[in-house]
């Protein structure tokens, strides 16, 4: 008998530690130093208001009612992810996106922008030169553009000012959350942990969460979890699924998809309509008749031969692909064939259409 292939992956690729997570940060700021491609003040009054408030904080008073025609400033939204265990003084990347009608943010500099969490507290301060991946040019009413010009990133552009407490172990108990709910993989994880660290170390709470009993000493928990994350676990076979993208005509299926024996007939029907003008003239030149132009319309229906094709039972993905390719169907035809196979009960997989 041929040996059965067993797929094993590390725990860190299959699951995450409950409580160890990133937090989203958001802020509102100003980009300066643009080459005349900033916001139009009349259409974006919040840009002028923000600029006035910033200048007042720097000791510059702008008379009320002044219409500042500043084309080198743009209002932006700044977002970032605060990673777990981050400490004050560390830096993170930020993403800057225009929220006005600026044409381009290339060459701009983000001014000091507080980044807040969901509780309204400031956790980081962002500032720096913006890197825009797009390019564009405009002259004589014509323009060309590659990628987006209204967004960019600042590498290490935010300095963390406040840490978020991260609690992942209570009385030595750590919960591992699988990335995908699967009772088979959860049970295999429990077996591997108990085999490596002793019986009673792990217990499956459900198909997604596995409870692990680690050392009570906080200083020993990091070493214990490093061993847990690098443990090899046998992955249970995934649920058979076929994903169809109706917009692009792409079909993706995993290796557990099988088909039963079936007969398929398909063919294309096309209608061709042609029209030509016929000229009818009198028999004699001076007989008193008139030349008449008549339209002759022809309708022809063509049907390509759709012979009945037999699809044999397949036990693996290679046989499924070989059987479907033998039909000679186009990707668009394959969408309908797979749907009909599912309706007939011959396709042993879940069909997902996106």
N, C-alpha and C positions, 0 to 999 in steps of 0.2 A: 504494500500500500504506500502511496506517495505521502510524504509528511505534509501536515497542514501548516500553512504559513501563519505565524502569530505576529501581530503588530504590537509593539510595545513602545510607549512614550514615557517621557519624564513627567513627574507629578507637576512640575512648574509649567509644563505645556498643556496640561489637562485641567488644572484647577488653580484657584487663587485663594489667598488667605482672607477670611472674613475680617473686615475692619481695616485692611490695608488697601487704601483707595486714594485716588486723586480728587481734588476739589476744583470746581470751575471758578474763575475770577473774571470780572468784567469792569471796564472803566470807560470814561468819556474824556477825550483829550483833543488837542489841536496839533496839526502838522504845519510847520512853517518852512520857509525856504524853497517853496515851489516856484517853478519858472513860468509864472502867469497862468498856471493850470489849476488854480484852487477854486474854491466855491464862489459862485456869484452871490453877492451879499443880498441882493433884492429877492432872489428866490430862496435863500437860506438865511433867514434872520437870526437863527440860533447861533450861527457862526460869528456874526457881529456882536451878539450879546456875550458870547463866551470870550471873545477877544477883549471886549470892554472890561469885563470882570477881571480877566488876567492882568490887564494893564493897571487897573486900580489897585490890585494887590502888590504890584511892583512900584507903586507910588506915582503913577501917571494918571492924571484925571482927563478924561475925554468929555468935552461939553455935551450935554444932553441934546439929542436930536441930530448929532453929527452923523452924516452918511459916509462911512468909511468905505472907499472903493479899493479894498485890499484883495488882490488876486493871487497872492502867494500863501494864503492860509486856507486850510481845509479842516472841517470837523470830522473826527473819526471815532469809531468804537474800537476799543482795545480789549482783547481776550487772551487768557492764559490758563494753564493748568498747574495747580499747586500740587506737586507730587507728595506722596506719603513720606513721612519722616523728614520733610524739608525743615531746615533750620534757618534762622535769621542770618543774613549775609550771603546766602547762596543765591544763584541767579537762575532764571528760567527764560525760555523763549516766549515771545509775545507775537500775536497776530493782529495786524492793524487793517481796518477796513473803512472805506469812506462811507459816510452816511449823508452827504450832500450831493451836489452836482459837479464836483471836481472832475476834470478830465483825466488827470494823472497825479499820482503821488510820488512819482520818481524824483529822487533827489531831495525829498523832504526829511525833516527832523521832527521827531515826536517830542513835545515838551513834557515836563514832569506830570505824570498821570497816575493818580491813586487807583489801585485795582482792589475791588471789594468782593467779598464772598456773598453767599445767599443771606447771611445774617446782617449785612450792611457794614461789617467791620473791614477796615483796610488791612490787607495781608501782604501787599507788594506795591512797589513804586516802579513805574516803567518810564524810560526815557532813552533816546538814542536815534541813530540814523537808520532810516528805513531802507530795506532791500526789496526792490520790486523786480519780479521775474519777467515782466512783459516789456515790450518795446513798441513804439509807434512813431509815426511822422505824419505831418499834415502840411499841405501847400497847395495854393491855387484851387481851393475847394475840394481837393481829393485827399484822402487819408488812407493809411494802412496801419494795421495794428496786429500784434502777435501777443496772445495771452491777455490777461487782465492787467490794467494799469491802476485800478482803484483799490488795490490791496497789496499787502506785502508783510514781511516778517522782520523782526529785530532779534537777532541771535543773542541770547543772554541779555535781553533788553530790560528785564525787570529784576529788581533786588528784593528778596523776601524780607519783610519787616516783622512778621509775626508767624509763629509756628502753630500748627494744628495738632493737638494731642491725638496720638494714634494708639488705640487699645485693641490688641488682637488676641490676648490670652487672659482668661479669668480663671484663677486657681489652677493654672497649668493646662486648661482645656482650650484647644484651638479648633476652629471649624474651617474645613476646607470646602470651598464651593466649586463644583465642576463647571466648566464653561458651557457644557451642554448636558441637559438632563438625560441620564441614562442609568437605569438600575443595574445593568450588567457591569458597566465600567465602575460604578460606585462600589459594587460588591468585590470586584477585582482589586480595587484600591484598598479596601478593608483587609482582604486576604494578604496583600503584599505588605501592608504596614504591620499587621500582627505577626507575620513571618519574620520581618526584619527586627522589630522592637519588642516582641513578646505578645502573648495572648492578652486580649482586653485593651490593647492600645487604641484601637480604632473601632468605631461603630457607625454604621450607615443610618442616618436619621431619615432620609428619603432618597429619591433618585438623583439629588443634586448636592446635598450637604453630608459630609462625613466628619464626625466628631473624633478628635484625636486628643489623647491624654499625654501631655508632655511633662517635662520636669517643672517643679514648683519654683525653682530658683530662676529669677528673671535673667540672670547672666548666662544660664545654660540653655535657655529657650532658643536663642539665635543659632547656636551650633546644632541643636536638635532639628530645627526647621530646615537648616541647610541640607541635612541628610535626607529629610522627608522630600524636599523639592527635587533632589537628584535621584530618587528611587524610580526604577523602571516598573511600569504598570501595563499589563496587557489590556488593550482597548477592545471592547466588545464590538462586534460588527454593527455598522451604522444602519439605520433604517433605510430601506430601499426608496430612492427618490429620483424623480426625473424633473428637472427644472427647465421650463420652456419660456423663452423671451419672445413674445409675439411681435414686438416692434423690430427686433433685429433678426429674427428667424434662427436664433442660436438654441441649441439643445445640449444640456449638460446632464449627465447621469453618473451615479456612483457605481462602485463595483458590485454591489449587492443586487442590482437590478437583473431580473430574469424575465423571460417571456415564455408562454406556453405555445404549443403548436397551433397555428391559425392559418387561414387563407385570406389573402388581401387582393383586392382588385381596385385599381385607381386609374384615372385617365383624365385628360383635359378636354374641355369642350369650348370651341371658339366659333364665333359668328362673324362672317365677313360680309359687309355691305358695300357694294360698288354701284356707282351711277355714272352713266355716260349719255351724251346728247346725240340723238339721231336727227338728221336733216331729211325731210321729205319734200321733193320737188315735183311739179307737174310733168306729165309725159311729153307734152308738146310745148315749145317756147311761147307760142302765142295762143294757147288754148284758154286763157283766162284764169288759170289756176294760180294758187298762191303757195309760196314756200313755207312749210311748217316745220318748226323745231320741236321735237318731242324728247322727253327725258325717259331713259330706259334704266330702271333700277333692278339690280340683281342681288338676291340674298342667298348666301351659301353657308351651310352649317358644316363645320369640320369637327370630327371627334377622333382623337388619337386612340389607338388601340390600347385598352387597359386589360391585359391578360391577367388571369387569376394566378397570383403568386403564393407559393406555399412557404411559410415561415416555420422552421422546425423549433422544437423546444431547446432553449439555451440555458446553460447552467452558470455562465460567467459573463463578464462584461465583454470580453473579446468575441464570444459567440453572438452576443446581442448586436454589437457593431457590425459584425460580418453579415448577419442576417438582414439588418436594415440596409446596409450598403448594397446587398444583392438585389434589392428592389429597384435600385436606380432612381430613387425619388430625390427631388430637390429638397433643401432644408425646409422650405415653406410647405411642401407636400408632407414632409415628415411630421410636422406639427399636427396635421389632421389625422395621419395614420396612428400616431401615438395616442391621441384622444380616443379614436375609435377602438384601438386595442384595449385601452383601459375600460371603455364602456362594455366591451365584449368579455371582459374578465381574463384576457390573455396577457395583460401587462401586470406583472407582480411588483408593483412599486406605487408610491404616492406620486401623483401628478400635480405639480405646482406651476401655474401660469402667472408670469409677472409682466 
